[in-house]
Amino acid sequence: MDLNIWSEENVEYMFEEIKRKLRMATGGSIKASNVKQEVYEDLKDLYDLVVSKENFSISEIDAITTELGKIRKA
């Protein structure tokens, strides 16, 4: 799997990993079909940040979920 290339499969994988790392109970509003290719790099950057850290503060989680919302709406 090459996460540098946009595909719905890659988007789903990154969302699932972000949800798992952040222990997000719900993420139903986050779907691969909501992510356009234009914002894929932003999602990839966010994914890279999340998987590189072990722990997150409340403010970091809030900022990450805000960015996920922006990516979803873009």
All heavy atoms as a GROMACS GRO file, in nm:
protein
  600
    1MET      N    1   0.086  -0.118   0.000
    1MET     CA    2   0.000   0.000   0.000
    1MET      C    3   0.090   0.124   0.000
    1MET      O    4   0.172   0.141   0.089
    1MET     CB    5  -0.089  -0.002   0.125
    1MET     CG    6  -0.173   0.120   0.142
    1MET     SD    7  -0.277   0.119   0.290
    1MET     CE    8  -0.390  -0.013   0.254
    2ASP      N    9   0.075   0.208  -0.099
    2ASP     CA   10   0.152   0.331  -0.109
    2ASP      C   11   0.063   0.448  -0.069
    2ASP      O   12  -0.023   0.491  -0.147
    2ASP     CB   13   0.204   0.349  -0.252
    2ASP     CG   14   0.292   0.471  -0.268
    2ASP    OD1   15   0.311   0.547  -0.169
    2ASP    OD2   16   0.342   0.493  -0.379
    3LEU      N   17   0.082   0.497   0.053
    3LEU     CA   18  -0.003   0.603   0.104
    3LEU      C   19   0.024   0.738   0.040
    3LEU      O   20  -0.047   0.834   0.067
    3LEU     CB   21   0.011   0.613   0.256
    3LEU     CG   22  -0.039   0.492   0.334
    3LEU    CD1   23  -0.015   0.512   0.483
    3LEU    CD2   24  -0.186   0.465   0.307
    4ASN      N   25   0.126   0.746  -0.044
    4ASN     CA   26   0.154   0.871  -0.113
    4ASN      C   27   0.062   0.894  -0.233
    4ASN      O   28   0.062   1.001  -0.292
    4ASN     CB   29   0.300   0.876  -0.158
    4ASN     CG   30   0.393   0.884  -0.039
    4ASN    OD1   31   0.373   0.965   0.051
    4ASN    ND2   32   0.492   0.798  -0.036
    5ILE      N   33  -0.015   0.792  -0.268
    5ILE     CA   34  -0.105   0.800  -0.383
    5ILE      C   35  -0.250   0.796  -0.334
    5ILE      O   36  -0.287   0.709  -0.255
    5ILE     CB   37  -0.079   0.682  -0.481
    5ILE    CG1   38   0.066   0.689  -0.530
    5ILE    CG2   39  -0.176   0.686  -0.597
    5ILE    CD1   40   0.109   0.566  -0.605
    6TRP      N   41  -0.332   0.888  -0.381
    6TRP     CA   42  -0.472   0.894  -0.340
    6TRP      C   43  -0.548   0.772  -0.389
    6TRP      O   44  -0.539   0.733  -0.506
    6TRP     CB   45  -0.540   1.019  -0.396
    6TRP     CG   46  -0.683   1.031  -0.354
    6TRP    CD1   47  -0.729   1.096  -0.245
    6TRP    CD2   48  -0.798   0.974  -0.418
    6TRP    NE1   49  -0.866   1.083  -0.237
    6TRP    CE2   50  -0.911   1.008  -0.342
    6TRP    CE3   51  -0.817   0.897  -0.532
    6TRP    CZ2   52  -1.039   0.970  -0.376
    6TRP    CZ3   53  -0.944   0.857  -0.566
    6TRP    CH2   54  -1.055   0.895  -0.489
    7SER      N   55  -0.622   0.713  -0.299
    7SER     CA   56  -0.721   0.610  -0.334
    7SER      C   57  -0.817   0.603  -0.215
    7SER      O   58  -0.781   0.638  -0.102
    7SER     CB   59  -0.656   0.473  -0.357
    7SER     OG   60  -0.615   0.414  -0.236
    8GLU      N   61  -0.939   0.560  -0.242
    8GLU     CA   62  -1.036   0.548  -0.132
    8GLU      C   63  -0.986   0.449  -0.028
    8GLU      O   64  -1.007   0.467   0.091
    8GLU     CB   65  -1.174   0.510  -0.185
    8GLU     CG   66  -1.245   0.626  -0.248
    8GLU     CD   67  -1.394   0.603  -0.266
    8GLU    OE1   68  -1.450   0.512  -0.202
    8GLU    OE2   69  -1.455   0.679  -0.343
    9GLU      N   70  -0.919   0.344  -0.072
    9GLU     CA   71  -0.864   0.245   0.020
    9GLU      C   72  -0.762   0.310   0.114
    9GLU      O   73  -0.763   0.286   0.235
    9GLU     CB   74  -0.800   0.131  -0.057
    9GLU     CG   75  -0.738   0.025   0.030
    9GLU     CD   76  -0.669  -0.084  -0.050
    9GLU    OE1   77  -0.700  -0.102  -0.169
    9GLU    OE2   78  -0.584  -0.152   0.008
   10ASN      N   79  -0.674   0.393   0.059
   10ASN     CA   80  -0.574   0.461   0.141
   10ASN      C   81  -0.639   0.559   0.239
   10ASN      O   82  -0.598   0.569   0.354
   10ASN     CB   83  -0.472   0.535   0.054
   10ASN     CG   84  -0.377   0.441  -0.015
   10ASN    OD1   85  -0.371   0.322   0.016
   10ASN    ND2   86  -0.303   0.492  -0.111
   11VAL      N   87  -0.740   0.631   0.192
   11VAL     CA   88  -0.810   0.726   0.278
   11VAL      C   89  -0.876   0.650   0.394
   11VAL      O   90  -0.864   0.690   0.510
   11VAL     CB   91  -0.914   0.807   0.198
   11VAL    CG1   92  -1.002   0.889   0.291
   11VAL    CG2   93  -0.846   0.897   0.096
   12GLU      N   94  -0.945   0.542   0.363
   12GLU     CA   95  -1.010   0.461   0.468
   12GLU      C   96  -0.907   0.411   0.568
   12GLU      O   97  -0.929   0.417   0.690
   12GLU     CB   98  -1.084   0.341   0.407
   12GLU     CG   99  -1.212   0.376   0.337
   12GLU     CD  100  -1.323   0.421   0.431
   12GLU    OE1  101  -1.318   0.388   0.551
   12GLU    OE2  102  -1.413   0.490   0.383
   13TYR      N  103  -0.795   0.362   0.519
   13TYR     CA  104  -0.690   0.310   0.606
   13TYR      C  105  -0.640   0.420   0.701
   13TYR      O  106  -0.629   0.398   0.822
   13TYR     CB  107  -0.574   0.254   0.523
   13TYR     CG  108  -0.458   0.213   0.608
   13TYR    CD1  109  -0.458   0.091   0.676
   13TYR    CD2  110  -0.348   0.296   0.624
   13TYR    CE1  111  -0.352   0.054   0.756
   13TYR    CE2  112  -0.240   0.259   0.704
   13TYR     CZ  113  -0.243   0.138   0.769
   13TYR     OH  114  -0.137   0.102   0.849
   14MET      N  115  -0.610   0.538   0.646
   14MET     CA  116  -0.557   0.646   0.729
   14MET      C  117  -0.660   0.691   0.832
   14MET      O  118  -0.625   0.713   0.949
   14MET     CB  119  -0.509   0.763   0.643
   14MET     CG  120  -0.379   0.731   0.572
   14MET     SD  121  -0.302   0.873   0.493
   14MET     CE  122  -0.404   0.890   0.348
   15PHE      N  123  -0.788   0.705   0.792
   15PHE     CA  124  -0.892   0.742   0.888
   15PHE      C  125  -0.902   0.639   0.999
   15PHE      O  126  -0.914   0.673   1.117
   15PHE     CB  127  -1.027   0.758   0.820
   15PHE     CG  128  -1.048   0.894   0.758
   15PHE    CD1  129  -1.113   0.905   0.637
   15PHE    CD2  130  -1.007   1.009   0.821
   15PHE    CE1  131  -1.135   1.028   0.579
   15PHE    CE2  132  -1.028   1.134   0.764
   15PHE     CZ  133  -1.092   1.143   0.642
   16GLU      N  134  -0.899   0.512   0.964
   16GLU     CA  135  -0.910   0.406   1.066
   16GLU      C  136  -0.793   0.411   1.163
   16GLU      O  137  -0.811   0.395   1.284
   16GLU     CB  138  -0.920   0.268   1.001
   16GLU     CG  139  -1.053   0.244   0.931
   16GLU     CD  140  -1.172   0.259   1.024
   16GLU    OE1  141  -1.168   0.209   1.140
   16GLU    OE2  142  -1.270   0.324   0.983
   17GLU      N  143  -0.674   0.434   1.112
   17GLU     CA  144  -0.556   0.442   1.198
   17GLU      C  145  -0.561   0.565   1.288
   17GLU      O  146  -0.525   0.558   1.405
   17GLU     CB  147  -0.427   0.441   1.115
   17GLU     CG  148  -0.395   0.306   1.056
   17GLU     CD  149  -0.376   0.200   1.164
   17GLU    OE1  150  -0.291   0.217   1.254
   17GLU    OE2  151  -0.450   0.100   1.162
   18ILE      N  152  -0.606   0.677   1.234
   18ILE     CA  153  -0.619   0.799   1.315
   18ILE      C  154  -0.722   0.776   1.425
   18ILE      O  155  -0.698   0.808   1.542
   18ILE     CB  156  -0.657   0.920   1.226
   18ILE    CG1  157  -0.539   0.959   1.137
   18ILE    CG2  158  -0.702   1.038   1.312
   18ILE    CD1  159  -0.572   1.060   1.028
   19LYS      N  160  -0.836   0.717   1.391
   19LYS     CA  161  -0.939   0.689   1.491
   19LYS      C  162  -0.886   0.595   1.598
   19LYS      O  163  -0.910   0.614   1.716
   19LYS     CB  164  -1.064   0.630   1.426
   19LYS     CG  165  -1.142   0.730   1.343
   19LYS     CD  166  -1.275   0.680   1.292
   19LYS     CE  167  -1.273   0.544   1.232
   19LYS     NZ  168  -1.400   0.508   1.166
   20ARG      N  169  -0.812   0.494   1.557
   20ARG     CA  170  -0.758   0.398   1.652
   20ARG      C  171  -0.658   0.465   1.746
   20ARG      O  172  -0.665   0.448   1.867
   20ARG     CB  173  -0.690   0.283   1.577
   20ARG     CG  174  -0.638   0.172   1.668
   20ARG     CD  175  -0.561   0.066   1.591
   20ARG     NE  176  -0.440   0.119   1.529
   20ARG     CZ  177  -0.326   0.146   1.594
   20ARG    NH1  178  -0.319   0.127   1.724
   20ARG    NH2  179  -0.220   0.190   1.530
   21LYS      N  180  -0.566   0.543   1.691
   21LYS     CA  181  -0.465   0.608   1.774
   21LYS      C  182  -0.526   0.710   1.870
   21LYS      O  183  -0.479   0.725   1.982
   21LYS     CB  184  -0.361   0.680   1.687
   21LYS     CG  185  -0.258   0.592   1.622
   21LYS     CD  186  -0.149   0.550   1.716
   21LYS     CE  187  -0.052   0.662   1.741
   21LYS     NZ  188   0.076   0.622   1.791
   22LEU      N  189  -0.628   0.780   1.825
   22LEU     CA  190  -0.690   0.881   1.910
   22LEU      C  191  -0.800   0.822   1.998
   22LEU      O  192  -0.862   0.894   2.076
   22LEU     CB  193  -0.747   0.994   1.824
   22LEU     CG  194  -0.647   1.072   1.742
   22LEU    CD1  195  -0.717   1.182   1.664
   22LEU    CD2  196  -0.537   1.130   1.829
   23ARG      N  197  -0.826   0.694   1.980
   23ARG     CA  198  -0.931   0.624   2.055
   23ARG      C  199  -1.066   0.693   2.037
   23ARG      O  200  -1.140   0.715   2.132
   23ARG     CB  201  -0.894   0.613   2.202
   23ARG     CG  202  -0.772   0.528   2.225
   23ARG     CD  203  -0.737   0.520   2.373
   23ARG     NE  204  -0.616   0.444   2.391
   23ARG     CZ  205  -0.496   0.498   2.413
   23ARG    NH1  206  -0.483   0.628   2.416
   23ARG    NH2  207  -0.392   0.422   2.430
   24MET      N  208  -1.093   0.728   1.914
   24MET     CA  209  -1.220   0.794   1.881
   24MET      C  210  -1.328   0.687   1.876
   24MET      O  211  -1.316   0.591   1.801
   24MET     CB  212  -1.212   0.866   1.747
   24MET     CG  213  -1.117   0.984   1.747
   24MET     SD  214  -1.088   1.053   1.582
   24MET     CE  215  -1.248   1.119   1.543
   25ALA      N  216  -1.431   0.704   1.955
   25ALA     CA  217  -1.538   0.606   1.961
   25ALA      C  218  -1.620   0.605   1.833
   25ALA      O  219  -1.663   0.500   1.787
   25ALA     CB  220  -1.629   0.634   2.080
   26THR      N  221  -1.640   0.722   1.776
   26THR     CA  222  -1.718   0.729   1.653
   26THR      C  223  -1.640   0.805   1.549
   26THR      O  224  -1.562   0.892   1.579
   26THR     CB  225  -1.853   0.800   1.674
   26THR    OG1  226  -1.826   0.934   1.717
   26THR    CG2  227  -1.939   0.728   1.775
   27GLY      N  228  -1.665   0.769   1.429
   27GLY     CA  229  -1.604   0.838   1.318
   27GLY      C  230  -1.690   0.819   1.196
   27GLY      O  231  -1.644   0.824   1.084
   28GLY      N  232  -1.816   0.795   1.222
   28GLY     CA  233  -1.909   0.764   1.114
   28GLY      C  234  -1.920   0.872   1.009
   28GLY      O  235  -1.950   0.844   0.894
   29SER      N  236  -1.895   0.995   1.048
   29SER     CA  237  -1.906   1.103   0.951
   29SER      C  238  -1.782   1.114   0.865
   29SER      O  239  -1.778   1.192   0.771
   29SER     CB  240  -1.931   1.236   1.022
   29SER     OG  241  -1.821   1.267   1.105
   30ILE      N  242  -1.680   1.036   0.897
   30ILE     CA  243  -1.556   1.038   0.820
   30ILE      C  244  -1.559   0.920   0.724
   30ILE      O  245  -1.552   0.805   0.763
   30ILE     CB  246  -1.434   1.028   0.913
   30ILE    CG1  247  -1.434   1.144   1.011
   30ILE    CG2  248  -1.306   1.024   0.833
   30ILE    CD1  249  -1.328   1.133   1.119
   31LYS      N  250  -1.570   0.952   0.597
   31LYS     CA  251  -1.576   0.849   0.494
   31LYS      C  252  -1.479   0.885   0.382
   31LYS      O  253  -1.458   1.002   0.352
   31LYS     CB  254  -1.716   0.837   0.438
   31LYS     CG  255  -1.818   0.788   0.539
   31LYS     CD  256  -1.951   0.765   0.472
   31LYS     CE  257  -2.049   0.695   0.558
   31LYS     NZ  258  -2.095   0.750   0.675
   32ALA      N  259  -1.424   0.783   0.320
   32ALA     CA  260  -1.328   0.806   0.212
   32ALA      C  261  -1.390   0.885   0.098
   32ALA      O  262  -1.325   0.967   0.035
   32ALA     CB  263  -1.274   0.673   0.161
   33SER      N  264  -1.518   0.861   0.074
   33SER     CA  265  -1.584   0.930  -0.037
   33SER      C  266  -1.596   1.080  -0.011
   33SER      O  267  -1.622   1.157  -0.103
   33SER     CB  268  -1.722   0.870  -0.062
   33SER     OG  269  -1.800   0.879   0.056
   34ASN      N  270  -1.574   1.123   0.115
   34ASN     CA  271  -1.580   1.265   0.149
   34ASN      C  272  -1.450   1.338   0.121
   34ASN      O  273  -1.445   1.460   0.131
   34ASN     CB  274  -1.614   1.284   0.297
   34ASN     CG  275  -1.753   1.236   0.333
   34ASN    OD1  276  -1.838   1.218   0.247
   34ASN    ND2  277  -1.775   1.214   0.460
   35VAL      N  278  -1.343   1.265   0.092
   35VAL     CA  279  -1.212   1.326   0.077
   35VAL      C  280  -1.175   1.338  -0.071
   35VAL      O  281  -1.166   1.239  -0.142
   35VAL     CB  282  -1.104   1.244   0.152
   35VAL    CG1  283  -0.966   1.304   0.131
   35VAL    CG2  284  -1.138   1.237   0.299
   36LYS      N  285  -1.156   1.461  -0.112
   36LYS     CA  286  -1.118   1.487  -0.250
   36LYS      C  287  -0.966   1.478  -0.264
   36LYS      O  288  -0.893   1.496  -0.167
   36LYS     CB  289  -1.165   1.626  -0.291
   36LYS     CG  290  -1.316   1.638  -0.290
   36LYS     CD  291  -1.359   1.775  -0.335
   36LYS     CE  292  -1.510   1.780  -0.339
   36LYS     NZ  293  -1.567   1.874  -0.246
   37GLN      N  294  -0.922   1.454  -0.385
   37GLN     CA  295  -0.778   1.441  -0.409
   37GLN      C  296  -0.703   1.568  -0.372
   37GLN      O  297  -0.588   1.562  -0.330
   37GLN     CB  298  -0.752   1.407  -0.555
   37GLN     CG  299  -0.784   1.264  -0.588
   37GLN     CD  300  -0.752   1.228  -0.732
   37GLN    OE1  301  -0.777   1.307  -0.821
   37GLN    NE2  302  -0.697   1.111  -0.752
   38GLU      N  303  -0.769   1.684  -0.382
   38GLU     CA  304  -0.702   1.811  -0.354
   38GLU      C  305  -0.657   1.822  -0.208
   38GLU      O  306  -0.563   1.895  -0.178
   38GLU     CB  307  -0.794   1.930  -0.386
   38GLU     CG  308  -0.838   1.940  -0.529
   38GLU     CD  309  -0.962   1.858  -0.558
   38GLU    OE1  310  -1.063   1.868  -0.485
   38GLU    OE2  311  -0.958   1.780  -0.655
   39VAL      N  312  -0.724   1.754  -0.116
   39VAL     CA  313  -0.689   1.763   0.026
   39VAL      C  314  -0.622   1.636   0.077
   39VAL      O  315  -0.595   1.623   0.196
   39VAL     CB  316  -0.811   1.797   0.113
   39VAL    CG1  317  -0.865   1.934   0.081
   39VAL    CG2  318  -0.918   1.692   0.102
   40TYR      N  319  -0.591   1.544  -0.014
   40TYR     CA  320  -0.529   1.418   0.027
   40TYR      C  321  -0.396   1.440   0.097
   40TYR      O  322  -0.366   1.376   0.198
   40TYR     CB  323  -0.512   1.326  -0.094
   40TYR     CG  324  -0.458   1.191  -0.056
   40TYR    CD1  325  -0.539   1.096   0.004
   40TYR    CD2  326  -0.324   1.158  -0.079
   40TYR    CE1  327  -0.490   0.972   0.041
   40TYR    CE2  328  -0.274   1.034  -0.042
   40TYR     CZ  329  -0.358   0.942   0.017
   40TYR     OH  330  -0.309   0.820   0.055
   41GLU      N  331  -0.317   1.533   0.047
   41GLU     CA  332  -0.187   1.559   0.108
   41GLU      C  333  -0.203   1.610   0.252
   41GLU      O  334  -0.126   1.574   0.341
   41GLU     CB  335  -0.108   1.660   0.026
   41GLU     CG  336   0.035   1.676   0.074
   41GLU     CD  337   0.119   1.762  -0.018
   41GLU    OE1  338   0.103   1.753  -0.141
   41GLU    OE2  339   0.200   1.838   0.036
   42ASP      N  340  -0.307   1.690   0.276
   42ASP     CA  341  -0.335   1.737   0.412
   42ASP      C  342  -0.369   1.619   0.504
   42ASP      O  343  -0.322   1.613   0.618
   42ASP     CB  344  -0.450   1.837   0.414
   42ASP     CG  345  -0.418   1.964   0.339
   42ASP    OD1  346  -0.298   1.998   0.327
   42ASP    OD2  347  -0.512   2.030   0.292
   43LEU      N  348  -0.449   1.526   0.454
   43LEU     CA  349  -0.483   1.407   0.531
   43LEU      C  350  -0.358   1.324   0.559
   43LEU      O  351  -0.337   1.278   0.671
   43LEU     CB  352  -0.588   1.323   0.459
   43LEU     CG  353  -0.621   1.189   0.524
   43LEU    CD1  354  -0.678   1.208   0.664
   43LEU    CD2  355  -0.716   1.109   0.437
   44LYS      N  356  -0.275   1.309   0.459
   44LYS     CA  357  -0.151   1.231   0.475
   44LYS      C  358  -0.061   1.296   0.579
   44LYS      O  359  -0.004   1.227   0.664
   44LYS     CB  360  -0.080   1.221   0.340
   44LYS     CG  361   0.057   1.153   0.344
   44LYS     CD  362   0.046   1.004   0.365
   44LYS     CE  363   0.177   0.932   0.339
   44LYS     NZ  364   0.284   0.957   0.432
   45ASP      N  365  -0.050   1.428   0.578
   45ASP     CA  366   0.031   1.498   0.678
   45ASP      C  367  -0.025   1.476   0.818
   45ASP      O  368   0.051   1.452   0.913
   45ASP     CB  369   0.037   1.648   0.647
   45ASP     CG  370   0.118   1.681   0.524
   45ASP    OD1  371   0.198   1.595   0.478
   45ASP    OD2  372   0.101   1.793   0.471
   46LEU      N  373  -0.156   1.484   0.830
   46LEU     CA  374  -0.222   1.462   0.959
   46LEU      C  375  -0.199   1.318   1.006
   46LEU      O  376  -0.168   1.293   1.122
   46LEU     CB  377  -0.371   1.493   0.947
   46LEU     CG  378  -0.448   1.508   1.076
   46LEU    CD1  379  -0.391   1.618   1.164
   46LEU    CD2  380  -0.594   1.538   1.044
   47TYR      N  381  -0.213   1.224   0.915
   47TYR     CA  382  -0.189   1.082   0.946
   47TYR      C  383  -0.045   1.063   0.995
   47TYR      O  384  -0.022   0.997   1.097
   47TYR     CB  385  -0.216   0.997   0.821
   47TYR     CG  386  -0.165   0.857   0.831
   47TYR    CD1  387  -0.235   0.759   0.901
   47TYR    CD2  388  -0.043   0.821   0.772
   47TYR    CE1  389  -0.188   0.630   0.910
   47TYR    CE2  390   0.005   0.692   0.782
   47TYR     CZ  391  -0.067   0.597   0.851
   47TYR     OH  392  -0.018   0.469   0.861
   48ASP      N  393   0.051   1.120   0.923
   48ASP     CA  394   0.191   1.106   0.961
   48ASP      C  395   0.216   1.160   1.102
   48ASP      O  396   0.289   1.100   1.180
   48ASP     CB  397   0.283   1.177   0.861
   48ASP     CG  398   0.290   1.106   0.727
   48ASP    OD1  399   0.259   0.985   0.720
   48ASP    OD2  400   0.326   1.172   0.627
   49LEU      N  401   0.154   1.272   1.134
   49LEU     CA  402   0.167   1.332   1.267
   49LEU      C  403   0.111   1.238   1.373
   49LEU      O  404   0.176   1.210   1.475
   49LEU     CB  405   0.096   1.467   1.274
   49LEU     CG  406   0.082   1.526   1.414
   49LEU    CD1  407   0.215   1.582   1.461
   49LEU    CD2  408  -0.027   1.629   1.419
   50VAL      N  409  -0.010   1.188   1.349
   50VAL     CA  410  -0.077   1.104   1.448
   50VAL      C  411  -0.001   0.975   1.473
   50VAL      O  412   0.018   0.935   1.588
   50VAL     CB  413  -0.223   1.076   1.406
   50VAL    CG1  414  -0.287   0.969   1.494
   50VAL    CG2  415  -0.306   1.204   1.412
   51VAL      N  416   0.046   0.909   1.368
   51VAL     CA  417   0.114   0.781   1.389
   51VAL      C  418   0.254   0.799   1.448
   51VAL      O  419   0.310   0.704   1.501
   51VAL     CB  420   0.120   0.694   1.261
   51VAL    CG1  421  -0.019   0.656   1.216
   51VAL    CG2  422   0.198   0.760   1.152
   52SER      N  423   0.308   0.920   1.441
   52SER     CA  424   0.442   0.943   1.495
   52SER      C  425   0.443   0.968   1.645
   52SER      O  426   0.548   0.963   1.707
   52SER     CB  427   0.508   1.061   1.423
   52SER     OG  428   0.449   1.184   1.462
   53LYS      N  429   0.327   0.993   1.704
   53LYS     CA  430   0.320   1.026   1.846
   53LYS      C  431   0.256   0.912   1.926
   53LYS      O  432   0.169   0.843   1.877
   53LYS     CB  433   0.237   1.154   1.867
   53LYS     CG  434   0.303   1.277   1.809
   53LYS     CD  435   0.230   1.401   1.849
   53LYS     CE  436   0.242   1.416   1.998
   53LYS     NZ  437   0.234   1.546   2.052
   54GLU      N  438   0.301   0.899   2.049
   54GLU     CA  439   0.245   0.797   2.137
   54GLU      C  440   0.124   0.849   2.215
   54GLU      O  441   0.027   0.779   2.233
   54GLU     CB  442   0.351   0.749   2.236
   54GLU     CG  443   0.454   0.658   2.172
   54GLU     CD  444   0.393   0.530   2.119
   54GLU    OE1  445   0.310   0.467   2.188
   54GLU    OE2  446   0.427   0.493   2.006
   55ASN      N  447   0.134   0.973   2.262
   55ASN     CA  448   0.029   1.031   2.347
   55ASN      C  449  -0.011   1.167   2.293
   55ASN      O  450   0.068   1.236   2.230
   55ASN     CB  451   0.078   1.047   2.491
   55ASN     CG  452   0.118   0.915   2.552
   55ASN    OD1  453   0.038   0.822   2.555
   55ASN    ND2  454   0.240   0.905   2.601
   56PHE      N  455  -0.136   1.205   2.325
   56PHE     CA  456  -0.189   1.332   2.278
   56PHE      C  457  -0.256   1.404   2.394
   56PHE      O  458  -0.323   1.342   2.477
   56PHE     CB  459  -0.293   1.311   2.168
   56PHE     CG  460  -0.237   1.241   2.048
   56PHE    CD1  461  -0.241   1.103   2.038
   56PHE    CD2  462  -0.179   1.313   1.945
   56PHE    CE1  463  -0.189   1.038   1.928
   56PHE    CE2  464  -0.126   1.248   1.835
   56PHE     CZ  465  -0.131   1.111   1.827
   57SER      N  466  -0.236   1.535   2.398
   57SER     CA  467  -0.308   1.616   2.497
   57SER      C  468  -0.450   1.639   2.447
   57SER      O  469  -0.480   1.616   2.329
   57SER     CB  470  -0.237   1.750   2.517
   57SER     OG  471  -0.249   1.830   2.401
   58ILE      N  472  -0.534   1.684   2.535
   58ILE     CA  473  -0.672   1.715   2.496
   58ILE      C  474  -0.674   1.821   2.386
   58ILE      O  475  -0.749   1.810   2.289
   58ILE     CB  476  -0.754   1.764   2.619
   58ILE    CG1  477  -0.761   1.655   2.725
   58ILE    CG2  478  -0.892   1.811   2.578
   58ILE    CD1  479  -0.834   1.531   2.684
   59SER      N  480  -0.589   1.922   2.399
   59SER     CA  481  -0.588   2.028   2.297
   59SER      C  482  -0.537   1.976   2.163
   59SER      O  483  -0.584   2.019   2.058
   59SER     CB  484  -0.505   2.149   2.344
   59SER     OG  485  -0.371   2.111   2.369
   60GLU      N  486  -0.442   1.881   2.165
   60GLU     CA  487  -0.396   1.822   2.040
   60GLU      C  488  -0.507   1.741   1.973
   60GLU      O  489  -0.526   1.750   1.852
   60GLU     CB  490  -0.275   1.732   2.064
   60GLU     CG  491  -0.147   1.806   2.095
   60GLU     CD  492  -0.034   1.714   2.133
   60GLU    OE1  493  -0.056   1.616   2.208
   60GLU    OE2  494   0.078   1.740   2.088
   61ILE      N  495  -0.579   1.664   2.052
   61ILE     CA  496  -0.691   1.586   1.997
   61ILE      C  497  -0.796   1.678   1.939
   61ILE      O  498  -0.848   1.653   1.830
   61ILE     CB  499  -0.750   1.492   2.105
   61ILE    CG1  500  -0.650   1.382   2.139
   61ILE    CG2  501  -0.882   1.430   2.056
   61ILE    CD1  502  -0.689   1.296   2.256
   62ASP      N  503  -0.824   1.786   2.008
   62ASP     CA  504  -0.921   1.884   1.959
   62ASP      C  505  -0.874   1.943   1.826
   62ASP      O  506  -0.952   1.954   1.731
   62ASP     CB  507  -0.942   1.993   2.063
   62ASP     CG  508  -1.051   2.090   2.023
   62ASP    OD1  509  -1.160   2.042   1.983
   62ASP    OD2  510  -1.027   2.212   2.031
   63ALA      N  511  -0.748   1.979   1.818
   63ALA     CA  512  -0.694   2.038   1.694
   63ALA      C  513  -0.698   1.936   1.579
   63ALA      O  514  -0.733   1.970   1.466
   63ALA     CB  515  -0.552   2.086   1.717
   64ILE      N  516  -0.665   1.812   1.608
   64ILE     CA  517  -0.665   1.707   1.505
   64ILE      C  518  -0.807   1.682   1.455
   64ILE      O  519  -0.829   1.672   1.335
   64ILE     CB  520  -0.601   1.578   1.560
   64ILE    CG1  521  -0.450   1.600   1.580
   64ILE    CG2  522  -0.626   1.461   1.465
   64ILE    CD1  523  -0.382   1.493   1.661
   65THR      N  524  -0.902   1.673   1.546
   65THR     CA  525  -1.040   1.649   1.503
   65THR      C  526  -1.095   1.769   1.425
   65THR      O  527  -1.172   1.750   1.330
   65THR     CB  528  -1.132   1.613   1.621
   65THR    OG1  529  -1.124   1.716   1.720
   65THR    CG2  530  -1.094   1.480   1.682
   66THR      N  531  -1.052   1.889   1.461
   66THR     CA  532  -1.092   2.008   1.385
   66THR      C  533  -1.037   1.999   1.243
   66THR      O  534  -1.109   2.027   1.146
   66THR     CB  535  -1.042   2.137   1.454
   66THR    OG1  536  -1.103   2.146   1.582
   66THR    CG2  537  -1.074   2.259   1.372
   67GLU      N  538  -0.912   1.960   1.230
   67GLU     CA  539  -0.851   1.945   1.097
   67GLU      C  540  -0.919   1.835   1.016
   67GLU      O  541  -0.940   1.849   0.896
   67GLU     CB  542  -0.700   1.918   1.108
   67GLU     CG  543  -0.621   2.039   1.150
   67GLU     CD  544  -0.640   2.158   1.057
   67GLU    OE1  545  -0.629   2.142   0.934
   67GLU    OE2  546  -0.666   2.268   1.107
   68LEU      N  547  -0.955   1.725   1.082
   68LEU     CA  548  -1.028   1.618   1.012
   68LEU      C  549  -1.161   1.671   0.958
   68LEU      O  550  -1.202   1.637   0.847
   68LEU     CB  551  -1.053   1.499   1.106
   68LEU     CG  552  -0.936   1.408   1.133
   68LEU    CD1  553  -0.972   1.307   1.240
   68LEU    CD2  554  -0.890   1.339   1.006
   69GLY      N  555  -1.227   1.753   1.037
   69GLY     CA  556  -1.352   1.814   0.992
   69GLY      C  557  -1.332   1.903   0.871
   69GLY      O  558  -1.412   1.901   0.778
   70LYS      N  559  -1.224   1.979   0.870
   70LYS     CA  560  -1.195   2.065   0.755
   70LYS      C  561  -1.165   1.981   0.630
   70LYS      O  562  -1.209   2.016   0.520
   70LYS     CB  563  -1.074   2.154   0.784
   70LYS     CG  564  -1.103   2.262   0.885
   70LYS     CD  565  -0.977   2.343   0.915
   70LYS     CE  566  -1.000   2.447   1.021
   70LYS     NZ  567  -0.875   2.519   1.055
   71ILE      N  568  -1.092   1.872   0.649
   71ILE     CA  569  -1.061   1.785   0.535
   71ILE      C  570  -1.188   1.724   0.480
   71ILE      O  571  -1.208   1.716   0.360
   71ILE     CB  572  -0.960   1.675   0.579
   71ILE    CG1  573  -0.822   1.739   0.601
   71ILE    CG2  574  -0.954   1.563   0.477
   71ILE    CD1  575  -0.722   1.649   0.668
   72ARG      N  576  -1.275   1.680   0.569
   72ARG     CA  577  -1.401   1.617   0.527
   72ARG      C  578  -1.490   1.713   0.450
   72ARG      O  579  -1.554   1.676   0.353
   72ARG     CB  580  -1.477   1.565   0.650
   72ARG     CG  581  -1.600   1.485   0.616
   72ARG     CD  582  -1.668   1.437   0.741
   72ARG     NE  583  -1.718   1.544   0.824
   72ARG     CZ  584  -1.835   1.606   0.803
   72ARG    NH1  585  -1.910   1.573   0.701
   72ARG    NH2  586  -1.875   1.702   0.883
   73LYS      N  587  -1.490   1.840   0.490
   73LYS     CA  588  -1.578   1.940   0.428
   73LYS      C  589  -1.519   2.003   0.302
   73LYS      O  590  -1.590   2.069   0.228
   73LYS     CB  591  -1.610   2.049   0.528
   73LYS     CG  592  -1.696   2.002   0.642
   73LYS     CD  593  -1.720   2.111   0.743
   73LYS     CE  594  -1.801   2.059   0.859
   73LYS     NZ  595  -1.815   2.157   0.966
   74ALA      N  596  -1.386   1.984   0.283
   74ALA     CA  597  -1.320   2.049   0.170
   74ALA      C  598  -1.368   1.997   0.036
   74ALA      O  599  -1.420   1.893   0.022
   74ALA     CB  600  -1.169   2.032   0.181
   0.00000   0.00000   0.00000
